[in-house]
Amino acid sequence: MDLSQQIRELILEVTKLEQDTPFSHDFPLSELGLHSMRVVELIVKLETAFDIEISDDVTVEDFKTLQHITSLVEGILNE
C-alpha cells in the first residue's frame, strides 16, 4: 500500500466515513468534515502510523487536501 493510500485511510477513519468514500488527491478535505479538532486527531494518527513528529508550525491550511498531507508526510520522512 502506498503512502497516499495509507493517509487516505487515516483521513476516512478520523472523519468516520466509509472506506469506499471517493475523493481525489485535490478534493477539499473540509468538505469531508476535516476541521480543526479532527486535524489534531489526524496529526496524532499520522505521527503514530509513520513514527514521525509533525511540527507545531503546521496549520489547518497544511491539511487542505490529500496531496497536501502526503507532501507534508513525505517531506518529514525524507529529512
Salt bridges, closest charged atoms under 4 A:
GLU13 OE2 - LYS45 NZ 2.68
GLU61 OE1 - LYS64 NZ 3.17
